[in-house]
Amino acid sequence: MKHIMVIIFFTVLLSACTWVKLSPEGEKARVLEEREVGSCKKLGNTTVSLKATIAGIERSAEKVKKELEVLARNHARDLNGDTVVPLTEIENGQQTFSVYRCINP
């Protein structure tokens, strides 16, 4: 029983950690809503994913959402974008974002 409790403790502890770091390029990108990018140029889409469960335990939905946004912001620079907009809902730790250039479109 003690062994199981230790595993659960470390699993919960690890699920609270943030694994995804914002790159210097990603810092220049932002997350907006579709209604906010009317004057921007759409450059394409990016699909990002991560582990939504650790050892069978669901991670915090808010933490998964934030980390997916960080990944999308990091990838936006690959398309010379400065803005990402969620295109799909989160499903199994995966989400697709539209990438836009809003500054000097």
C-alpha positions as CSV (number, residue, x, y, z in Angstrom):
1,M,0.0,0.0,0.0
2,K,2.8,2.4,0.9
3,H,4.5,1.7,-2.5
4,I,1.2,2.7,-4.3
5,M,0.9,5.9,-2.3
6,V,4.4,6.9,-3.2
7,I,3.7,6.3,-6.9
8,I,0.5,8.3,-6.7
9,F,2.3,11.1,-4.8
10,F,5.1,11.4,-7.4
11,T,2.6,11.1,-10.3
12,V,0.5,14.0,-8.9
13,L,3.7,16.0,-8.3
14,L,4.9,15.5,-11.8
15,S,1.5,16.3,-13.3
16,A,1.8,19.8,-11.7
17,C,5.1,20.5,-13.4
18,T,5.4,22.5,-16.6
19,W,7.4,20.7,-19.2
20,V,7.1,23.1,-22.1
21,K,9.2,26.2,-22.1
22,L,8.6,29.3,-24.2
23,S,11.4,29.9,-26.7
24,P,12.7,33.4,-27.3
25,E,11.0,33.3,-30.7
26,G,7.7,32.1,-29.1
27,E,7.8,35.1,-26.7
28,K,7.2,37.3,-29.7
29,A,4.0,35.5,-30.6
30,R,0.6,35.8,-28.9
31,V,-2.6,33.9,-28.6
32,L,-5.8,35.6,-29.9
33,E,-9.3,34.7,-30.8
34,E,-10.6,34.4,-34.3
35,R,-12.6,37.7,-34.1
36,E,-9.3,39.6,-33.3
37,V,-7.4,38.7,-36.4
38,G,-9.5,40.2,-39.1
39,S,-6.8,42.5,-40.5
40,C,-4.0,39.8,-40.2
41,K,-2.6,37.6,-42.9
42,K,-3.2,33.8,-42.3
43,L,0.0,31.9,-42.9
44,G,-1.1,28.3,-42.3
45,N,-1.8,25.9,-39.4
46,T,0.2,24.1,-36.9
47,T,-0.8,21.0,-34.8
48,V,0.9,20.6,-31.5
49,S,0.6,17.8,-29.0
50,L,1.8,16.7,-25.6
51,K,1.1,14.1,-22.9
52,A,-2.3,14.8,-21.3
53,T,-2.0,11.9,-18.9
54,I,0.9,10.7,-16.7
55,A,0.8,7.1,-15.5
56,G,-2.9,7.0,-16.3
57,I,-3.7,10.2,-14.3
58,E,-5.2,13.2,-16.2
59,R,-3.1,16.4,-16.1
60,S,-4.8,19.6,-15.3
61,A,-6.9,20.8,-18.3
62,E,-5.7,24.4,-17.7
63,K,-2.1,23.3,-17.6
64,V,-2.5,21.3,-20.8
65,K,-4.2,24.2,-22.5
66,K,-1.4,26.6,-21.5
67,E,1.3,24.3,-22.6
68,L,-0.3,23.7,-26.0
69,E,-0.5,27.5,-26.4
70,V,3.2,27.7,-25.6
71,L,4.0,25.0,-28.2
72,A,1.9,26.8,-30.8
73,R,3.6,30.1,-30.1
74,N,7.0,28.4,-30.4
75,H,5.9,26.9,-33.8
76,A,4.4,30.2,-35.1
77,R,7.9,31.5,-35.8
78,D,8.5,28.6,-38.2
79,L,5.9,30.2,-40.5
80,N,7.1,33.8,-39.7
81,G,3.9,34.3,-37.7
82,D,3.4,36.5,-34.6
83,T,-0.1,35.3,-33.6
84,V,-1.8,31.9,-33.1
85,V,-5.5,31.2,-32.9
86,P,-7.0,27.9,-31.6
87,L,-8.6,26.2,-34.6
88,T,-9.8,23.0,-32.8
89,E,-10.6,21.9,-29.3
90,I,-8.1,19.9,-27.3
91,E,-8.4,16.2,-27.9
92,N,-6.0,13.6,-26.4
93,G,-3.4,16.3,-25.7
94,Q,-3.5,17.6,-29.3
95,Q,-4.7,20.9,-30.8
96,T,-4.5,22.7,-34.1
97,F,-3.9,26.4,-34.3
98,S,-4.0,28.9,-37.2
99,V,-0.9,31.0,-37.6
100,Y,-1.1,34.7,-38.5
101,R,1.1,37.6,-39.1
102,C,-0.6,40.7,-37.6
103,I,2.3,43.1,-37.4
104,N,3.1,44.2,-41.0
105,P,0.8,41.7,-42.7
